[in-house]
Structures are given as structure tokens and as C-alpha cells.
Amino acid sequence: MFKVRFLFTLLMIACLFIMPGLTAAFDGDGVVESGEATDEELRAASQNPMADLISLPIQNNTNFKYGPLEKTQNITNIQPVIPFSLNKDWNLITRTIMPLINQPEFAPGQDSKFGLGDINLSLFVGPKEPGEVIWGAGPIFMLPTATDDRLGSKKWGAGPAAVVLKMGKPWVYGVLAQNIWSFAGDSDRADVNQMLVQYFVNYNLPNGWYLTSAPVITANWEADSDNRWTVPFGGGIGRLIFLGKLPLNMQIGAYYNVKKPDNIGPRWTMRCQIQTLLPKSLFQ
């Protein structure tokens, strides 16, 4: 797994700093001729969770000094985002997170585990023509799909989720929040009552570059107050590039946990993401 992480990181660095930023662009009908304004529109769409745009982000999180033995955990999230038109006024944005987890040993002599974790499915409903503030809200569902007891909760869960953001030039900022409660599943496993809050701030630069900060803050309400919160701080850099006519949004960053549960959470995380953007015209 170390070699996989290393190669993934090298790929990210190559795409960000070596590959030429071919300046194609995107409008409501798909890929069009080059132009600065439409390049900015595509980059903005890639940073908008409620954009009417099919995308496939693959996000790799390498968590260092994780668990009581301070080992390295790796989670690769496959996150397809598919929009649907409900009517002339409203869109439904579906976001699925499928985590592939490499879980290190928690005790001497224990084996590490690799497999699929619990899948989360979010359904955001939002207006097709939002105002200055873009928003979406709906339910989130947790499915007990983990291939090993150590990779998931073995519980069914659900709860509310919402996102709100403001897009400007050059700033994009907003927040996503959700809370999941378990309601069924293995009665021998602990109940789930967990909140997630992710604020995101992007500062857009010329030629497709941008600075970004999007830490994931979590609270496990079932834990005692001293071991409830995970609060990271950090950021990174990203770039919108093109492979022919196919736009890719690339980013790499690092986050340090200023607060974390004792003997569980990682000390810091390196995050790499490749987001493939799929304009509807590519399927026509």
C-alpha cells in the first residue's frame, strides 16, 4: 500500500506542476473553444457541490500516526456525483462515498485489513436558478457494506445533510454539515451518532490554479467529551487541467489535527484528489 500511495502522490505532483494546462473551456452545452471567462466558469463548477455537472472525484487520504501503535491508515474515497432534474425549478444532486480502507493493526500481532467500508449516500435538493447564495439540503444514508468488522459500523444509519456556499471572484467559500444516527443493524455493535462539518475556502488564481482549505471536522456524540472531536487545520493547492477535451480538477494538501480522540485519530493527513468532470455533451 505504501507504493500505491507514493505513486498516487507522484501522479498528483506531475499533473499539477508538469503537465501543460491546456486551455479548453466549458459552457452550458459542454466543451467549447478556449477563453478565459469560460475556463473560470468550469473551475467554479468543479468547486460547487450543487453544480449540474456529472463528476467522479477519487480522493486519497493518508492518515499518519493513526491508532494506539501510531501506524499509517489509508482511505481512498470513490465519490461519484450525479445530478438529476426534478422539474423546471429543482435539481437533485446525488453524492455517493465508497471508501476503500487499509486499516493498520491496533495491537501487537494483529493483522492489518483492507476492504470496502460503509457507503454513504447523500441526496441534495436545490434550486436550478439559485440567488447569490447557493444551497442544497436532503437526507444522507449510511449502508453497512463494510467487508470486515474493523472497517465499518455494521449499522444502518440516516440523518439530515445540507450545504450552503457563496461563489465570487476570486473567493469561493461555504460549509457542508450532516449528522447520522444508526437505527438498525448488529445489536452487538455500538450505536452511531456522528456529526460531520466541512467548511471550504478556495482562492482562485490565474491559469487554472487555486489555493484551497477544506478540513473535515467530526464529532462522535457517543464518545465521552474528551474524545469526541476531531478538528483538523491545513490546506493545499489545486489546478484545473485538460486531457484533450476532458477536464480534470487536481489538488493536494495536508491537514494537522489540532484536536483528536486519544489513541484513535491520526496526527495529520495528506490528501490527494483527482476529480474527473463529465459534461453532459460527452454522452450525446
N, C-alpha and C positions, 0 to 999 in steps of 0.2 A: 504493500500500500504506500510505503514511503516513495517508491519510484513513481507511482501513479501521481501522487501529489506534486512531486518535483517536476515531472513532465507537464502537468497541467499548469503549474506556475510559469514554467518557461514559455509555454504556448501563449499565456496571457501577456507576458512581457514582450514577446515577439510581435503580437498583434497590436499592442499599444504603441510600441516605440520603433518598430522596424518596418512593418507593412505600410505602404503608402495609403494615405486617406483619400481614396477615390471619391470625388465629389459628385455622386448622383444624388437624387432627391426624391421626395415623396409628396404627393398631394392626395386629395380625397379619392382619386381614381387609381392610385398606385405609383409606380416608379416613373419619373419624368426626367426631363433634361436637367443638367446641373444648374444650380442657382443658390445663392447664399440664403435667401429667405426660406425656401422650401427645405433646405438642409436643416435649418433651425427648427422648422415645424416637425420634421421627422425625429430629431433629437428630443424635442419636447414631448412627442407622443410616446417615445420609449421611456420617458420619466413620469408618465401619467398613468397611474394604476387603473383609471377609468377610461382610457383611450379605446376607441372602437377599432382595435387592431389585434390580430392574432399574433401571439409571440410564444417563444419557448426559451425561457431562462433556465440555464443549468448553473447552479450556484454551489461551489465547493467551499466548505468551512472546515479548516484545520484548527482544532482546539488543543492548545498546548498546556501541559501541566494539569491534565484532567484526572479527577478521581483521587482516591487516597494514596495511590502509588505514583501520582503525577506523571501519567503516561500521556500519549497523544491519541486523541479521538478524531475521526474524520467523518463528516456528514456531507454527502452530495445530494442536494435537493433538485429534483427534476420538477419544474413548475409550469406546466402548460397553462396559458391564459387564452380563453376562447370567448369572444363576445357574441351575444345573440340579440336580435331586435325583437322586443316585445310588442311594440306598436310604434306609431309615428313620434311618440314623445319619450319613450323609455327604452333603455338598454339593460340587458342582463350580462354581467361580466363574471364568468366562472374562472376561478383560480384554484388549481389542484396542486398540492405539495406532496410529492412522493420521495421520502428520504431513504437514501441508501447509507447505512451506518456501519462504520468499522469501530466496534466498541472494544476498548482495551480491557485487560484484566483489572479487577478491583481488589484482588487478594493474591498473595504469592501462590504460584502453582495453578491459578485459574486461567483457562484459555480465553483468548480474545474471540469476539463474534463478529461476523459480517452478514448483513442481510437487509431486508426491507423493514422499515419502521412503520409506525401508524400513519396512514394517509389522512390529510386534512383537505376538505373541500369547502371553499368559500363561494357564496353566491351574492354578488353585489348588484343591487338595482340602483340606477341613477338616471338622471335626465339626459337626453341626447343633446340638448342645447343648454348647457349649464351657464350660469352667470359668471361673475368674476371668481367666485368660489366654486370649485368642483367637488362633488361629494357622491358617495355611494354607501349603501347600507343593506344588510341582509343577514342570513344565518351562516354559521360555519359548523361543519360536521367533522367529527373525528371517527375514523374507522379502524377497528382493531386488526390491522393487516400485518402486524409485525411477525416475522418469520422465526423469532426466538423470544423467550420471555424477557431477556435482558434488553431487547430492542424496542419495547413498547409497553403500553399500559394494560393490554388485554381488556380494554373497556370501550364501549360505545359512548360518544360524547357529542354535545351540541351546545350552541350558545350564540350570542349576537356578535356581529362584526361591523365596523364602519371605517370609512376613510374620508378624509377631507384635505384639500390642498389648494394652493394658490400658485398660479403659473405666471411669471413675469419675465422681464429681461433685465439682468441675466439670471435672476434668482428663481428657483423652484423650491417650494417648501410645503410640508404637510405632515400629517400623522395618521397612522393606521392603528386601530385598537380592537381587541377581541377578548372574550372570556369563554372558556369551555368548561362545562360541568359534565361529569360522567353520569349516565342514567341506567346503564345495563352493562353486562359483561361478567367476567370472572369475579365471583364474590370473595375470593381469597386475596385479590389484589387491592391495593389502596385506591380510594376514590380519587378522581381528578377534579380539581378546581383551580384552574390556572389562567392567569391574565397575561396577555402579550401586548405591548405598546411599542411601536416603531415610529419614531419621528425621522423624517428625511429632509435633507437640505442639499441642494445642488447649486453650484455656481458655474454657469456655462461660459466657456472660453472660446476663442476663435478655432477654426479648423476641426470642429467636432469634439474638442477636448472639454472636460468638465471636472470640477472638484466635487466630491460627494461625502456625505456623512449620513449613515442610516443604521444606527445601533439598534439592536433588538433587546428591549427591556422586558423581563419576565418576573412574575410574582406567583409563587406556589402557595396558595392560601391554605393548603393542608399542612404545610410545614410550620414549625414554630417561628416566632417573629425574628429570631436571629439568623435563620437560614431560609428566609422567604424570598429574598430579592436577588436578582442578577442584573447588574447595572453596568453596561459597557460604555466606553468612550473612545472615539477614534474617527478615522475617515480614510479616504483614499482618492484615487484618480481614475477617470474613465475616458473612453473615446468612442465615438460613433464612426465605424469604418464600413467599407463595402467590399464584398467579394463578387465582382461583376455587378449585377443589379441587386444582389441580396444584401440588405443592411444588417450589420451586427453591432450590438452595443456591448462593449467590453469594459470591465472595471476590476480593479484590485485594491485592497485596503487592509488595514489592521485595526483591531479593537482590543483595548485593555479593560478588563473587568475591575472597576474600582470597588465593587461590592459583589460577593458571590457566596453561595452556601459553603459551609465548611466541608472539606474533603469530597466535594462533588463537582462543582462547576470548574471550568478551565480558568487559568490565569489570564490568557489572552488568546485571540483568534485571528487567523489570517483568512480573508475572504476573497475568492476569485469568482467572477461570474462572466459567462458568455450568454448573451440574450439574442436569439435569432428572431428578427422581425419579419412577419409574413403578410405583406399587403394582400388584400383580397384579390387584386388583379393577377397575382401569380397563379391563382387557381382557376382563372377564367380562360 
